Amino acid sequence: MNHYIITGASRGLGKALAEALLEDENNCVVGVSRNNTINHPRYRHQPLDFSDIAGVEHNLHKVFTPFDNAQKLVLVNNAGVIGEIGYMGQSKSEHFEFVFDVNVIVPAMLMNMFLQSYQHRQAVDKMVVNISSGAGQRPIDGWAAYCASKAALDMLSQTAQLEQEQLGTGVRVFSLTPGLIDTEMQEQIREADADQFSSVQQFRDYKETGALVSPKEVSQKIIRLMEEPNLARGVVCSVRDF
């Protein structure tokens, strides 16, 4: 069996990816999120609140079970938040802690435990796919915490891949930019104040002109990456590559 661990699987891209994978009878999915919105015999929900670091640490062992029959093991760090959109110097200090906890600290903890648990498993395909953002590669006003957190995720992924190559484990690590997806995060972005985010009208236009891609369409490209990882142009890659 192929086992996929997907964070943020209750909605948006995470849910679309889980549902697409479950269409194949050879796949099992563990969804890690606060809420459960999927009912399927090959789906297991593991409740975790990523803003509660102590709770995540206490329950990590419940996510990474032995999976004795595994032919493929994949961790998809999909869950993420943009946080409150606003300029530095006008934001609450706790905002930065919240965004980095969800976007960097918890994914790092999950990657660490995934590698501890499975990196030396023989005859098993092993992969980590971190869902990043183009915002991690360029500054966007009003998004300081989000941009910085995704940049950190990109570098975390590149370092982890370098280490796995040096260890000879065969684990593949990617940090994937998924493009403009029609999700609740986009709704939040469109509601931002133009004084705190100068490009807000551009994002409103994306919705009006149909430029946003459905989570289902993006999930198919992620599956292609997981099936044909050599198509990626590097650790930090984009759905445009697939």
N, C-alpha and C positions, 0 to 999 in steps of 0.2 A: 504493500500500500504506500501511497504518497501522503505525507502528513504536512499540512500547512498551518502555521500559527499566525493569525492575522489580528493585529490590534485595530481598534476602532471599527469592528465588524458589524456594528448595529445599524449603521446608516452610511449613506454616501458611497464613496469609492470602496471602502472596506467591505460593506455589505454586498455590493455588486460583484466584487472579486470572489468573496466566499460563495455566493450563489452560483457564479460561473464555474468555479472549481468543483462544486458539488454535483454538477451535471455529469461528471465522469465518475463511474462507480469505483474507480481505483483510487479516488481521493477522499481523504478525511480532513476536516477543518476544525481547529480550535479557535474560537472567536474570543478575543480578550477585550472587554469593554464593560462599562457600567451596566448597560441594559442589554437584554436579549430580544432580538426581533426575528430570529431565524429558528424554524422548527424543522429539523431534518435528522434522520437516523444516523447519518455520518457527521453530524455537527455537535460539538461540545462547547458550551458557553462557560468561560471562566470570568466571573465578575471581578473587575479591578477599577479603582478610581485613580487615574494617573496623577491627580493633584495631591494625593495622599502617599507620599514617598515611603513612609514607614509601613503603610498597609501593603504597598506593592512589594517591598522587600520581604515582608512576612509571608506573602503568598506566592512568590515566584516559583517555588518548588511544585506548585499545583499545575503550572502551565507546562513545564518541561518534564513530562513523564517518559518512561523508557522507550515507548514506541518500538517494541521488539521486532515487529514485522515490517519496519520501514525500508523502502527502497529509495525514497527521497524525503528529505527534511528541509523545510523552508520556513524562515521567520520573515514576516512582512511587517515592518514597523510603519504602519499607516496612520495611526492616530496622531492628530496635531491640532494646534489652535493658533489663531492669529493674535488673540488677545484684544485688548482695547486699542483701537487705532488712535494715535495721537503723538504729538511731538515730545521728544525728550525734554525734560525741564518743565513739562506740563502734565506728566503722567504720574500715577501712583507707583511707589517703589515696589509694592508687592506684585504689580503687574509683570515685572521682569522675572521674578522668581517663578510665578505661575507658568509663563510661556516656556522658560528654560526647563522646568521640571517635566512638562508634558512633551516638549519637542526634542529634548536632548538627554536629560538625566535618565528618564525611564527607558527610552530606546537604548541607551548605553547599558543600563542594567540588564535589559532583556537580551541584548547581543552578548553580553558577558556570560550570562547564564546559559544561553544557547550554545555558545562555544565550549564552555566548561562541560556541558552535558553531552555534546555530540561531535566535537571536532575530530576526535580520534576514532569514530565509528568507521569501520572498513566496509567497502562495497556499498556505500550509501552516498547518493548525491546530496550535498549540503550547501545551502545558500541562504544569505541574508539580503533582503531587498528593503532598503530604507526609502520611504517616500519623502523626497526633498521638495525643492521649489527653485524656480529661476530667481526668486527673491534672495536666495542664498548666494547669488553670484553678482548681484548689483544692488546698490542702495535704493530704497523707495521711502520717500518721506512719510512719516506716520507709522512706519512698520519696523522700527529699529529692532525691537525684541525678536520679531518674526524673522527678519533678514539675518540677524546675527545667529539665531538658533539654527536656521537651516544651513548657514555656512559652517557652523560647528558640526552639524550632522554629516555634511559632505566630507570634512576632514577626518572625522571619526571613522567614517567608512573607508576612506583611503588608507588610513593607518592600520585599521583592522585587516584589510586585504594584504597589505605589505607584511604584516606579522604572520598571517596564515600561509603566505607563500614561503616565508622563511622557515616556518614549522613543517611545511610540506603536508598540510592536512587535506588539501583539495577543496576547502571551503571557498566559495565565491561570494564576494560582498559587493553590492551595488548601492548607489545613492541615485535614485531615479526622479527626474523632474517630470511630473505627469501632465503639465500643460494647464490650460484653462478649463476646469471642470465645473459643470452646473451643479453645485452643492450648496449647503447652508452657509459655508464660509463665504461664498460669492455673494450671498444675500447680505451678510454682515458687512462686506466690503462696500456694497452699493449704498448702504445706509449711512456711511461715514460722512462726517462734516468736511466740506471742501477746505475749510481753514486748517484742518488737521491732516488732510490727504489731498494733495493737489491733483491727483489723477483720477479722482472718484468718477468724473463724468465719462472717462474712457472706459471704466469698468461697467458703468451703466449701459454704455453703448454696446459693449460685448454681448450683453443680454438681449438688447433690442435687435441687434443684427444677426443673432443666432451663431455667434462666434464661440459660444461655450459648448464643450463636448460632453456627452453623457457619461456618467460613471461606468455604464456597461461597456461603452466603446473603449474607454481607457483600460478597463479590466482585461480586455482581450489582448491588449498590447503588453500588459504586465505578464500575462500568462505566456505570451510568446518569448519574453525575456527569460522567464523561468525554464522554458523548454529549449531555447537556443541562446544561451548566455554569451556565446562568442560573437553574436551580432552587436553587442554593446561596444561603444567606442572607448570605453574606459570604465573605471569604477563610478565616476560621476557621469551619468548619461541621461538621455531624454527619451520620452516616448516617440519622438520624431525619428529615432534610430530604428524603430520597429514597424 
